[in-house]
Amino acid sequence: MIIGGIMSDVLKMCVICGKKIKPQKTDNGETYWDNGHNALPVKEGRCCDKCNQEKVIPARLDILFCDTCD
């Protein structure tokens, strides 16, 4: 099924945990984004919401606020 140009029946896999990336939906249930999040700097590819929150964002913050980096 295609909703707004997005294939909502095709679920992509997270490159970090290997679980399915769930599509983002509006309040009325329409899919508006199904590509997950950029997984860099943890891994190249796309990741799920949980890995983005628990691994990717902290890794980016570590890079941004690294006091011991050259």
PQR file of N, CA, C, O and H, with PARSE charges and radii, in Angstrom:
ATOM      1  N   MET A   1       0.836  -1.182   0.000 -0.4000 1.5000
ATOM      2  CA  MET A   1       0.000   0.000   0.000 -0.0000 2.0000
ATOM      3  C   MET A   1       0.880   1.245   0.000  0.5500 1.7000
ATOM      4  O   MET A   1       1.864   1.309   0.737 -0.5500 1.4000
ATOM      5  N   ILE A   2       0.534   2.235  -0.823 -0.4000 1.5000
ATOM      6  CA  ILE A   2       1.289   3.482  -0.871 -0.0000 2.0000
ATOM      7  C   ILE A   2       0.431   4.601  -0.305  0.5500 1.7000
ATOM      8  O   ILE A   2      -0.691   4.827  -0.757 -0.5500 1.4000
ATOM      9  H   ILE A   2      -0.265   2.183  -1.422  0.4000 1.0000
ATOM     10  N   ILE A   3       0.969   5.298   0.690 -0.4000 1.5000
ATOM     11  CA  ILE A   3       0.281   6.437   1.314 -0.0000 2.0000
ATOM     12  C   ILE A   3       1.186   7.640   1.160  0.5500 1.7000
ATOM     13  O   ILE A   3       2.287   7.662   1.710 -0.5500 1.4000
ATOM     14  H   ILE A   3       1.880   5.114   1.058  0.4000 1.0000
ATOM     15  N   GLY A   4       0.746   8.627   0.430 -0.4000 1.5000
ATOM     16  CA  GLY A   4       1.556   9.829   0.235 -0.0000 2.0000
ATOM     17  C   GLY A   4       2.912   9.532  -0.362  0.5500 1.7000
ATOM     18  O   GLY A   4       3.885  10.215  -0.040 -0.5500 1.4000
ATOM     19  H   GLY A   4      -0.149   8.610  -0.017  0.4000 1.0000
ATOM     20  N   GLY A   5       3.009   8.526  -1.229 -0.4000 1.5000
ATOM     21  CA  GLY A   5       4.267   8.194  -1.875 -0.0000 2.0000
ATOM     22  C   GLY A   5       5.163   7.293  -1.037  0.5500 1.7000
ATOM     23  O   GLY A   5       6.284   6.993  -1.447 -0.5500 1.4000
ATOM     24  H   GLY A   5       2.219   7.971  -1.491  0.4000 1.0000
ATOM     25  N   ILE A   6       4.691   6.854   0.134 -0.4000 1.5000
ATOM     26  CA  ILE A   6       5.495   6.009   1.008 -0.0000 2.0000
ATOM     27  C   ILE A   6       4.923   4.597   0.996  0.5500 1.7000
ATOM     28  O   ILE A   6       3.712   4.416   1.124 -0.5500 1.4000
ATOM     29  H   ILE A   6       3.780   7.099   0.467  0.4000 1.0000
ATOM     30  N   MET A   7       5.780   3.605   0.843 -0.4000 1.5000
ATOM     31  CA  MET A   7       5.326   2.215   0.877 -0.0000 2.0000
ATOM     32  C   MET A   7       5.190   1.784   2.331  0.5500 1.7000
ATOM     33  O   MET A   7       6.182   1.430   2.968 -0.5500 1.4000
ATOM     34  H   MET A   7       6.764   3.752   0.739  0.4000 1.0000
ATOM     35  N   SER A   8       3.977   1.812   2.859 -0.4000 1.5000
ATOM     36  CA  SER A   8       3.765   1.544   4.274 -0.0000 2.0000
ATOM     37  C   SER A   8       3.808   0.068   4.647  0.5500 1.7000
ATOM     38  O   SER A   8       3.980  -0.253   5.823 -0.5500 1.4000
ATOM     39  H   SER A   8       3.171   2.099   2.342  0.4000 1.0000
ATOM     40  N   ASP A   9       3.660  -0.837   3.694 -0.4000 1.5000
ATOM     41  CA  ASP A   9       3.689  -2.258   4.017 -0.0000 2.0000
ATOM     42  C   ASP A   9       5.114  -2.808   4.079  0.5500 1.7000
ATOM     43  O   ASP A   9       5.317  -3.918   4.571 -0.5500 1.4000
ATOM     44  H   ASP A   9       3.520  -0.577   2.738  0.4000 1.0000
ATOM     45  N   VAL A  10       6.084  -2.071   3.598 -0.4000 1.5000
ATOM     46  CA  VAL A  10       7.463  -2.526   3.587 -0.0000 2.0000
ATOM     47  C   VAL A  10       8.157  -1.979   4.828  0.5500 1.7000
ATOM     48  O   VAL A  10       8.384  -0.774   4.936 -0.5500 1.4000
ATOM     49  H   VAL A  10       5.919  -1.169   3.198  0.4000 1.0000
ATOM     50  N   LEU A  11       8.494  -2.865   5.768 -0.4000 1.5000
ATOM     51  CA  LEU A  11       9.172  -2.432   6.979 -0.0000 2.0000
ATOM     52  C   LEU A  11      10.667  -2.639   6.815  0.5500 1.7000
ATOM     53  O   LEU A  11      11.109  -3.696   6.367 -0.5500 1.4000
ATOM     54  H   LEU A  11       8.309  -3.844   5.680  0.4000 1.0000
ATOM     55  N   LYS A  12      11.422  -1.653   7.171 -0.4000 1.5000
ATOM     56  CA  LYS A  12      12.872  -1.713   7.061 -0.0000 2.0000
ATOM     57  C   LYS A  12      13.453  -2.188   8.391  0.5500 1.7000
ATOM     58  O   LYS A  12      12.783  -2.136   9.422 -0.5500 1.4000
ATOM     59  H   LYS A  12      11.063  -0.794   7.536  0.4000 1.0000
ATOM     60  N   MET A  13      14.695  -2.648   8.360 -0.4000 1.5000
ATOM     61  CA  MET A  13      15.329  -3.192   9.550 -0.0000 2.0000
ATOM     62  C   MET A  13      16.372  -2.219  10.099  0.5500 1.7000
ATOM     63  O   MET A  13      17.079  -1.565   9.334 -0.5500 1.4000
ATOM     64  H   MET A  13      15.239  -2.690   7.522  0.4000 1.0000
ATOM     65  N   CYS A  14      16.463  -2.127  11.413 -0.4000 1.5000
ATOM     66  CA  CYS A  14      17.439  -1.293  12.101 -0.0000 2.0000
ATOM     67  C   CYS A  14      18.821  -1.923  11.945  0.5500 1.7000
ATOM     68  O   CYS A  14      18.987  -3.122  12.172 -0.5500 1.4000
ATOM     69  H   CYS A  14      15.888  -2.659  12.035  0.4000 1.0000
ATOM     70  N   VAL A  15      19.818  -1.115  11.554 -0.4000 1.5000
ATOM     71  CA  VAL A  15      21.172  -1.636  11.367 -0.0000 2.0000
ATOM     72  C   VAL A  15      21.882  -1.871  12.699  0.5500 1.7000
ATOM     73  O   VAL A  15      22.932  -2.513  12.724 -0.5500 1.4000
ATOM     74  H   VAL A  15      19.684  -0.141  11.369  0.4000 1.0000
ATOM     75  N   ILE A  16      21.335  -1.370  13.798 -0.4000 1.5000
ATOM     76  CA  ILE A  16      21.971  -1.550  15.105 -0.0000 2.0000
ATOM     77  C   ILE A  16      21.417  -2.783  15.823  0.5500 1.7000
ATOM     78  O   ILE A  16      22.185  -3.657  16.226 -0.5500 1.4000
ATOM     79  H   ILE A  16      20.482  -0.848  13.778  0.4000 1.0000
ATOM     80  N   CYS A  17      20.115  -2.863  15.985 -0.4000 1.5000
ATOM     81  CA  CYS A  17      19.525  -3.971  16.755 -0.0000 2.0000
ATOM     82  C   CYS A  17      18.914  -5.061  15.876  0.5500 1.7000
ATOM     83  O   CYS A  17      18.657  -6.166  16.355 -0.5500 1.4000
ATOM     84  H   CYS A  17      19.491  -2.153  15.658  0.4000 1.0000
ATOM     85  N   GLY A  18      18.679  -4.767  14.601 -0.4000 1.5000
ATOM     86  CA  GLY A  18      18.109  -5.746  13.690 -0.0000 2.0000
ATOM     87  C   GLY A  18      16.598  -5.870  13.726  0.5500 1.7000
ATOM     88  O   GLY A  18      16.028  -6.695  13.011 -0.5500 1.4000
ATOM     89  H   GLY A  18      18.888  -3.870  14.212  0.4000 1.0000
ATOM     90  N   LYS A  19      15.939  -5.061  14.551 -0.4000 1.5000
ATOM     91  CA  LYS A  19      14.481  -5.108  14.628 -0.0000 2.0000
ATOM     92  C   LYS A  19      13.873  -4.226  13.541  0.5500 1.7000
ATOM     93  O   LYS A  19      14.563  -3.412  12.926 -0.5500 1.4000
ATOM     94  H   LYS A  19      16.402  -4.392  15.132  0.4000 1.0000
ATOM     95  N   LYS A  20      12.580  -4.399  13.315 -0.4000 1.5000
ATOM     96  CA  LYS A  20      11.885  -3.613  12.302 -0.0000 2.0000
ATOM     97  C   LYS A  20      11.798  -2.146  12.704  0.5500 1.7000
ATOM     98  O   LYS A  20      11.580  -1.820  13.870 -0.5500 1.4000
ATOM     99  H   LYS A  20      12.020  -5.060  13.814  0.4000 1.0000
ATOM    100  N   ILE A  21      11.973  -1.267  11.717 -0.4000 1.5000
ATOM    101  CA  ILE A  21      11.788   0.170  11.924 -0.0000 2.0000
ATOM    102  C   ILE A  21      10.309   0.453  11.718  0.5500 1.7000
ATOM    103  O   ILE A  21       9.766   0.216  10.639 -0.5500 1.4000
ATOM    104  H   ILE A  21      12.149  -1.532  10.769  0.4000 1.0000
ATOM    105  N   LYS A  22       9.665   0.957  12.752 -0.4000 1.5000
ATOM    106  CA  LYS A  22       8.235   1.241  12.661 -0.0000 2.0000
ATOM    107  C   LYS A  22       8.017   2.575  11.964  0.5500 1.7000
ATOM    108  O   LYS A  22       8.725   3.541  12.249 -0.5500 1.4000
ATOM    109  H   LYS A  22      10.106   1.149  13.629  0.4000 1.0000
ATOM    110  N   PRO A  23       7.053   2.645  11.061 -0.5600 1.5000
ATOM    111  CA  PRO A  23       6.752   3.908  10.372  0.2800 2.0000
ATOM    112  C   PRO A  23       6.223   4.966  11.341  0.5500 1.7000
ATOM    113  O   PRO A  23       5.559   4.641  12.325 -0.5500 1.4000
ATOM    114  N   GLN A  24       6.520   6.215  11.057 -0.4000 1.5000
ATOM    115  CA  GLN A  24       5.970   7.338  11.821 -0.0000 2.0000
ATOM    116  C   GLN A  24       4.594   7.636  11.250  0.5500 1.7000
ATOM    117  O   GLN A  24       4.411   7.669  10.033 -0.5500 1.4000
ATOM    118  H   GLN A  24       7.059   6.480  10.258  0.4000 1.0000
ATOM    119  N   LYS A  25       3.631   7.853  12.129 -0.4000 1.5000
ATOM    120  CA  LYS A  25       2.254   8.069  11.675 -0.0000 2.0000
ATOM    121  C   LYS A  25       1.664   9.331  12.284  0.5500 1.7000
ATOM    122  O   LYS A  25       2.052   9.759  13.371 -0.5500 1.4000
ATOM    123  H   LYS A  25       3.779   7.826  13.118  0.4000 1.0000
ATOM    124  N   THR A  26       0.718   9.918  11.559 -0.4000 1.5000
ATOM    125  CA  THR A  26      -0.024  11.060  12.069 -0.0000 2.0000
ATOM    126  C   THR A  26      -1.017  10.570  13.112  0.5500 1.7000
ATOM    127  O   THR A  26      -1.173   9.364  13.301 -0.5500 1.4000
ATOM    128  H   THR A  26       0.403   9.570  10.676  0.4000 1.0000
ATOM    129  N   ASP A  27      -1.690  11.494  13.790 -0.4000 1.5000
ATOM    130  CA  ASP A  27      -2.680  11.129  14.799 -0.0000 2.0000
ATOM    131  C   ASP A  27      -3.829  10.302  14.226  0.5500 1.7000
ATOM    132  O   ASP A  27      -4.448   9.515  14.941 -0.5500 1.4000
ATOM    133  H   ASP A  27      -1.563  12.474  13.637  0.4000 1.0000
ATOM    134  N   ASN A  28      -4.113  10.481  12.930 -0.4000 1.5000
ATOM    135  CA  ASN A  28      -5.199   9.690  12.327 -0.0000 2.0000
ATOM    136  C   ASN A  28      -4.696   8.415  11.659  0.5500 1.7000
ATOM    137  O   ASN A  28      -5.443   7.763  10.929 -0.5500 1.4000
ATOM    138  H   ASN A  28      -3.610  11.120  12.349  0.4000 1.0000
ATOM    139  N   GLY A  29      -3.437   8.053  11.902 -0.4000 1.5000
ATOM    140  CA  GLY A  29      -2.916   6.766  11.448 -0.0000 2.0000
ATOM    141  C   GLY A  29      -2.269   6.721  10.087  0.5500 1.7000
ATOM    142  O   GLY A  29      -1.899   5.641   9.627 -0.5500 1.4000
ATOM    143  H   GLY A  29      -2.831   8.582  12.495  0.4000 1.0000
ATOM    144  N   GLU A  30      -2.116   7.856   9.421 -0.4000 1.5000
ATOM    145  CA  GLU A  30      -1.475   7.873   8.106 -0.0000 2.0000
ATOM    146  C   GLU A  30       0.040   7.893   8.255  0.5500 1.7000
ATOM    147  O   GLU A  30       0.585   8.665   9.044 -0.5500 1.4000
ATOM    148  H   GLU A  30      -2.416   8.733   9.795  0.4000 1.0000
ATOM    149  N   THR A  31       0.713   7.041   7.494 -0.4000 1.5000
ATOM    150  CA  THR A  31       2.171   6.999   7.510 -0.0000 2.0000
ATOM    151  C   THR A  31       2.728   8.220   6.785  0.5500 1.7000
ATOM    152  O   THR A  31       2.338   8.520   5.656 -0.5500 1.4000
ATOM    153  H   THR A  31       0.271   6.414   6.853  0.4000 1.0000
ATOM    154  N   TYR A  32       3.656   8.928   7.461 -0.4000 1.5000
ATOM    155  CA  TYR A  32       4.294  10.074   6.807 -0.0000 2.0000
ATOM    156  C   TYR A  32       5.806   9.894   6.680  0.5500 1.7000
ATOM    157  O   TYR A  32       6.452  10.653   5.958 -0.5500 1.4000
ATOM    158  H   TYR A  32       3.972   8.685   8.378  0.4000 1.0000
ATOM    159  N   TRP A  33       6.384   8.904   7.368 -0.4000 1.5000
ATOM    160  CA  TRP A  33       7.820   8.647   7.255 -0.0000 2.0000
ATOM    161  C   TRP A  33       8.071   7.204   7.643  0.5500 1.7000
ATOM    162  O   TRP A  33       7.556   6.731   8.656 -0.5500 1.4000
ATOM    163  H   TRP A  33       5.859   8.287   7.955  0.4000 1.0000
ATOM    164  N   ASP A  34       8.863   6.498   6.839 -0.4000 1.5000
ATOM    165  CA  ASP A  34       9.111   5.092   7.145 -0.0000 2.0000
ATOM    166  C   ASP A  34      10.576   4.707   7.047  0.5500 1.7000
ATOM    167  O   ASP A  34      10.900   3.522   6.959 -0.5500 1.4000
ATOM    168  H   ASP A  34       9.282   6.882   6.016  0.4000 1.0000
ATOM    169  N   ASN A  35      11.460   5.682   7.060 -0.4000 1.5000
ATOM    170  CA  ASN A  35      12.886   5.408   6.896 -0.0000 2.0000
ATOM    171  C   ASN A  35      13.690   5.464   8.184  0.5500 1.7000
ATOM    172  O   ASN A  35      14.918   5.403   8.124 -0.5500 1.4000
ATOM    173  H   ASN A  35      11.197   6.645   7.131  0.4000 1.0000
ATOM    174  N   GLY A  36      13.062   5.576   9.334 -0.4000 1.5000
ATOM    175  CA  GLY A  36      13.800   5.581  10.586 -0.0000 2.0000
ATOM    176  C   GLY A  36      14.717   6.787  10.715  0.5500 1.7000
ATOM    177  O   GLY A  36      14.427   7.867  10.200 -0.5500 1.4000
ATOM    178  H   GLY A  36      12.064   5.626   9.383  0.4000 1.0000
ATOM    179  N   HIS A  37      15.829   6.582  11.412 -0.4000 1.5000
ATOM    180  CA  HIS A  37      16.774   7.662  11.718 -0.0000 2.0000
ATOM    181  C   HIS A  37      18.159   7.332  11.166  0.5500 1.7000
ATOM    182  O   HIS A  37      18.488   6.166  10.948 -0.5500 1.4000
ATOM    183  H   HIS A  37      16.065   5.705  11.830  0.4000 1.0000
ATOM    184  N   ASN A  38      18.951   8.352  10.945 -0.4000 1.5000
ATOM    185  CA  ASN A  38      20.342   8.192  10.544 -0.0000 2.0000
ATOM    186  C   ASN A  38      21.094   7.576  11.728  0.5500 1.7000
ATOM    187  O   ASN A  38      21.076   8.140  12.822 -0.5500 1.4000
ATOM    188  H   ASN A  38      18.683   9.300  11.122  0.4000 1.0000
ATOM    189  N   ALA A  39      21.742   6.450  11.533 -0.4000 1.5000
ATOM    190  CA  ALA A  39      22.407   5.740  12.627 -0.0000 2.0000
ATOM    191  C   ALA A  39      23.835   6.204  12.896  0.5500 1.7000
ATOM    192  O   ALA A  39      24.458   5.729  13.846 -0.5500 1.4000
ATOM    193  H   ALA A  39      21.756   5.992  10.644  0.4000 1.0000
ATOM    194  N   LEU A  40      24.366   7.111  12.095 -0.4000 1.5000
ATOM    195  CA  LEU A  40      25.727   7.606  12.333 -0.0000 2.0000
ATOM    196  C   LEU A  40      25.773   8.429  13.613  0.5500 1.7000
ATOM    197  O   LEU A  40      24.832   9.185  13.853 -0.5500 1.4000
ATOM    198  H   LEU A  40      23.860   7.497  11.324  0.4000 1.0000
ATOM    199  N   PRO A  41      26.766   8.338  14.422 -0.5600 1.5000
ATOM    200  CA  PRO A  41      28.076   7.720  14.221  0.2800 2.0000
ATOM    201  C   PRO A  41      28.189   6.288  14.720  0.5500 1.7000
ATOM    202  O   PRO A  41      29.285   5.726  14.717 -0.5500 1.4000
ATOM    203  N   VAL A  42      27.096   5.690  15.145 -0.4000 1.5000
ATOM    204  CA  VAL A  42      27.151   4.327  15.677 -0.0000 2.0000
ATOM    205  C   VAL A  42      27.381   3.318  14.552  0.5500 1.7000
ATOM    206  O   VAL A  42      28.230   2.435  14.667 -0.5500 1.4000
ATOM    207  H   VAL A  42      26.206   6.146  15.147  0.4000 1.0000
ATOM    208  N   LYS A  43      26.631   3.452  13.481 -0.4000 1.5000
ATOM    209  CA  LYS A  43      26.719   2.542  12.344 -0.0000 2.0000
ATOM    210  C   LYS A  43      26.179   3.250  11.117  0.5500 1.7000
ATOM    211  O   LYS A  43      25.367   4.167  11.238 -0.5500 1.4000
ATOM    212  H   LYS A  43      25.941   4.170  13.387  0.4000 1.0000
ATOM    213  N   GLU A  44      26.617   2.837   9.938 -0.4000 1.5000
ATOM    214  CA  GLU A  44      26.104   3.438   8.714 -0.0000 2.0000
ATOM    215  C   GLU A  44      24.790   2.779   8.335  0.5500 1.7000
ATOM    216  O   GLU A  44      24.693   1.553   8.291 -0.5500 1.4000
ATOM    217  H   GLU A  44      27.276   2.092   9.840  0.4000 1.0000
ATOM    218  N   GLY A  45      23.781   3.591   8.064 -0.4000 1.5000
ATOM    219  CA  GLY A  45      22.472   3.080   7.679 -0.0000 2.0000
ATOM    220  C   GLY A  45      21.374   3.745   8.489  0.5500 1.7000
ATOM    221  O   GLY A  45      21.541   4.862   8.978 -0.5500 1.4000
ATOM    222  H   GLY A  45      23.860   4.587   8.100  0.4000 1.0000
ATOM    223  N   ARG A  46      20.253   3.054   8.627 -0.4000 1.5000
ATOM    224  CA  ARG A  46      19.077   3.598   9.297 -0.0000 2.0000
ATOM    225  C   ARG A  46      18.795   2.799  10.567  0.5500 1.7000
ATOM    226  O   ARG A  46      19.065   1.599  10.628 -0.5500 1.4000
ATOM    227  H   ARG A  46      20.117   2.147   8.229  0.4000 1.0000
ATOM    228  N   CYS A  47      18.248   3.476  11.582 -0.4000 1.5000
ATOM    229  CA  CYS A  47      17.969   2.800  12.843 -0.0000 2.0000
ATOM    230  C   CYS A  47      16.559   3.106  13.342  0.5500 1.7000
ATOM    231  O   CYS A  47      15.894   4.022  12.858 -0.5500 1.4000
ATOM    232  H   CYS A  47      18.029   4.450  11.532  0.4000 1.0000
ATOM    233  N   CYS A  48      16.123   2.318  14.319 -0.4000 1.5000
ATOM    234  CA  CYS A  48      14.794   2.471  14.913 -0.0000 2.0000
ATOM    235  C   CYS A  48      14.795   3.599  15.957  0.5500 1.7000
ATOM    236  O   CYS A  48      15.846   4.132  16.314 -0.5500 1.4000
ATOM    237  H   CYS A  48      16.664   1.574  14.712  0.4000 1.0000
ATOM    238  N   ASP A  49      13.612   3.944  16.429 -0.4000 1.5000
ATOM    239  CA  ASP A  49      13.466   5.003  17.430 -0.0000 2.0000
ATOM    240  C   ASP A  49      14.261   4.694  18.697  0.5500 1.7000
ATOM    241  O   ASP A  49      14.954   5.564  19.224 -0.5500 1.4000
ATOM    242  H   ASP A  49      12.758   3.512  16.139  0.4000 1.0000
ATOM    243  N   LYS A  50      14.163   3.455  19.187 -0.4000 1.5000
ATOM    244  CA  LYS A  50      14.825   3.088  20.440 -0.0000 2.0000
ATOM    245  C   LYS A  50      16.343   3.217  20.330  0.5500 1.7000
ATOM    246  O   LYS A  50      16.979   3.796  21.211 -0.5500 1.4000
ATOM    247  H   LYS A  50      13.600   2.748  18.758  0.4000 1.0000
ATOM    248  N   CYS A  51      16.925   2.688  19.264 -0.4000 1.5000
ATOM    249  CA  CYS A  51      18.377   2.788  19.086 -0.0000 2.0000
ATOM    250  C   CYS A  51      18.803   4.236  18.882  0.5500 1.7000
ATOM    251  O   CYS A  51      19.872   4.639  19.341 -0.5500 1.4000
ATOM    252  H   CYS A  51      16.408   2.218  18.548  0.4000 1.0000
ATOM    253  N   ASN A  52      17.978   5.013  18.201 -0.4000 1.5000
ATOM    254  CA  ASN A  52      18.286   6.421  18.020 -0.0000 2.0000
ATOM    255  C   ASN A  52      18.372   7.121  19.375  0.5500 1.7000
ATOM    256  O   ASN A  52      19.310   7.877  19.630 -0.5500 1.4000
ATOM    257  H   ASN A  52      17.110   4.685  17.828  0.4000 1.0000
ATOM    258  N   GLN A  53      17.395   6.867  20.241 -0.4000 1.5000
ATOM    259  CA  GLN A  53      17.355   7.512  21.552 -0.0000 2.0000
ATOM    260  C   GLN A  53      18.426   6.989  22.506  0.5500 1.7000
ATOM    261  O   GLN A  53      19.041   7.766  23.236 -0.5500 1.4000
ATOM    262  H   GLN A  53      16.633   6.253  20.035  0.4000 1.0000
ATOM    263  N   GLU A  54      18.647   5.683  22.500 -0.4000 1.5000
ATOM    264  CA  GLU A  54      19.532   5.086  23.490 -0.0000 2.0000
ATOM    265  C   GLU A  54      20.992   4.974  23.072  0.5500 1.7000
ATOM    266  O   GLU A  54      21.868   4.862  23.929 -0.5500 1.4000
ATOM    267  H   GLU A  54      18.146   5.052  21.907  0.4000 1.0000
ATOM    268  N   LYS A  55      21.272   5.003  21.768 -0.4000 1.5000
ATOM    269  CA  LYS A  55      22.651   4.810  21.311 -0.0000 2.0000
ATOM    270  C   LYS A  55      23.174   5.940  20.439  0.5500 1.7000
ATOM    271  O   LYS A  55      24.275   6.441  20.665 -0.5500 1.4000
ATOM    272  H   LYS A  55      20.560   5.094  21.072  0.4000 1.0000
ATOM    273  N   VAL A  56      22.382   6.349  19.430 -0.4000 1.5000
ATOM    274  CA  VAL A  56      22.876   7.334  18.461 -0.0000 2.0000
ATOM    275  C   VAL A  56      22.980   8.728  19.075  0.5500 1.7000
ATOM    276  O   VAL A  56      24.026   9.369  18.983 -0.5500 1.4000
ATOM    277  H   VAL A  56      21.488   5.942  19.246  0.4000 1.0000
ATOM    278  N   ILE A  57      21.914   9.195  19.693 -0.4000 1.5000
ATOM    279  CA  ILE A  57      21.946  10.540  20.274 -0.0000 2.0000
ATOM    280  C   ILE A  57      23.021  10.654  21.355  0.5500 1.7000
ATOM    281  O   ILE A  57      23.765  11.635  21.348 -0.5500 1.4000
ATOM    282  H   ILE A  57      21.063   8.674  19.768  0.4000 1.0000
ATOM    283  N   PRO A  58      23.143   9.689  22.296 -0.5600 1.5000
ATOM    284  CA  PRO A  58      24.236   9.788  23.270  0.2800 2.0000
ATOM    285  C   PRO A  58      25.624   9.796  22.621  0.5500 1.7000
ATOM    286  O   PRO A  58      26.519  10.507  23.078 -0.5500 1.4000
ATOM    287  N   ALA A  59      25.802   9.007  21.554 -0.4000 1.5000
ATOM    288  CA  ALA A  59      27.095   8.988  20.861 -0.0000 2.0000
ATOM    289  C   ALA A  59      27.395  10.343  20.230  0.5500 1.7000
ATOM    290  O   ALA A  59      28.535  10.806  20.253 -0.5500 1.4000
ATOM    291  H   ALA A  59      25.075   8.430  21.183  0.4000 1.0000
ATOM    292  N   ARG A  60      26.379  10.968  19.672 -0.4000 1.5000
ATOM    293  CA  ARG A  60      26.568  12.299  19.078 -0.0000 2.0000
ATOM    294  C   ARG A  60      26.887  13.331  20.144  0.5500 1.7000
ATOM    295  O   ARG A  60      27.727  14.205  19.933 -0.5500 1.4000
ATOM    296  H   ARG A  60      25.453  10.592  19.653  0.4000 1.0000
ATOM    297  N   LEU A  61      26.222  13.236  21.285 -0.4000 1.5000
ATOM    298  CA  LEU A  61      26.501  14.165  22.382 -0.0000 2.0000
ATOM    299  C   LEU A  61      27.916  13.970  22.921  0.5500 1.7000
ATOM    300  O   LEU A  61      28.589  14.943  23.263 -0.5500 1.4000
ATOM    301  H   LEU A  61      25.539  12.526  21.456  0.4000 1.0000
ATOM    302  N   ASP A  62      28.368  12.722  22.998 -0.4000 1.5000
ATOM    303  CA  ASP A  62      29.744  12.456  23.425 -0.0000 2.0000
ATOM    304  C   ASP A  62      30.741  13.126  22.489  0.5500 1.7000
ATOM    305  O   ASP A  62      31.726  13.710  22.940 -0.5500 1.4000
ATOM    306  H   ASP A  62      27.820  11.933  22.720  0.4000 1.0000
ATOM    307  N   ILE A  63      30.489  13.044  21.206 -0.4000 1.5000
ATOM    308  CA  ILE A  63      31.369  13.684  20.228 -0.0000 2.0000
ATOM    309  C   ILE A  63      31.335  15.201  20.392  0.5500 1.7000
ATOM    310  O   ILE A  63      32.374  15.861  20.369 -0.5500 1.4000
ATOM    311  H   ILE A  63      29.689  12.570  20.840  0.4000 1.0000
ATOM    312  N   LEU A  64      30.141  15.740  20.558 -0.4000 1.5000
ATOM    313  CA  LEU A  64      29.972  17.190  20.661 -0.0000 2.0000
ATOM    314  C   LEU A  64      30.632  17.755  21.906  0.5500 1.7000
ATOM    315  O   LEU A  64      31.246  18.821  21.851 -0.5500 1.4000
ATOM    316  H   LEU A  64      29.297  15.204  20.577  0.4000 1.0000
ATOM    317  N   PHE A  65      30.514  17.059  23.022 -0.4000 1.5000
ATOM    318  CA  PHE A  65      31.013  17.595  24.287 -0.0000 2.0000
ATOM    319  C   PHE A  65      32.242  16.885  24.800  0.5500 1.7000
ATOM    320  O   PHE A  65      32.517  16.917  26.000 -0.5500 1.4000
ATOM    321  H   PHE A  65      30.015  16.193  23.067  0.4000 1.0000
ATOM    322  N   CYS A  66      32.983  16.251  23.927 -0.4000 1.5000
ATOM    323  CA  CYS A  66      34.190  15.518  24.319 -0.0000 2.0000
ATOM    324  C   CYS A  66      35.261  16.489  24.801  0.5500 1.7000
ATOM    325  O   CYS A  66      35.761  17.308  24.031 -0.5500 1.4000
ATOM    326  H   CYS A  66      32.760  16.225  22.952  0.4000 1.0000
ATOM    327  N   ASP A  67      35.606  16.390  26.077 -0.4000 1.5000
ATOM    328  CA  ASP A  67      36.622  17.276  26.660 -0.0000 2.0000
ATOM    329  C   ASP A  67      38.037  16.761  26.428  0.5500 1.7000
ATOM    330  O   ASP A  67      38.990  17.537  26.502 -0.5500 1.4000
ATOM    331  H   ASP A  67      35.200  15.724  26.703  0.4000 1.0000
ATOM    332  N   THR A  68      38.193  15.478  26.153 -0.4000 1.5000
ATOM    333  CA  THR A  68      39.526  14.902  25.995 -0.0000 2.0000
ATOM    334  C   THR A  68      39.922  14.725  24.535  0.5500 1.7000
ATOM    335  O   THR A  68      41.003  14.210  24.249 -0.5500 1.4000
ATOM    336  H   THR A  68      37.419  14.848  26.093  0.4000 1.0000
ATOM    337  N   CYS A  69      39.066  15.143  23.610 -0.4000 1.5000
ATOM    338  CA  CYS A  69      39.368  15.007  22.179 -0.0000 2.0000
ATOM    339  C   CYS A  69      40.396  16.044  21.752  0.5500 1.7000
ATOM    340  O   CYS A  69      40.497  17.125  22.331 -0.5500 1.4000
ATOM    341  H   CYS A  69      38.188  15.561  23.842  0.4000 1.0000
ATOM    342  N   ASP A  70      41.153  15.686  20.728 -0.4000 1.5000
ATOM    343  CA  ASP A  70      42.157  16.632  20.208 -0.0000 2.0000
ATOM    344  C   ASP A  70      41.507  17.715  19.399  0.5500 1.7000
ATOM    345  O   ASP A  70      42.193  18.598  18.884 -0.5500 1.4000
ATOM    346  H   ASP A  70      41.071  14.807  20.258  0.4000 1.0000
TER
END
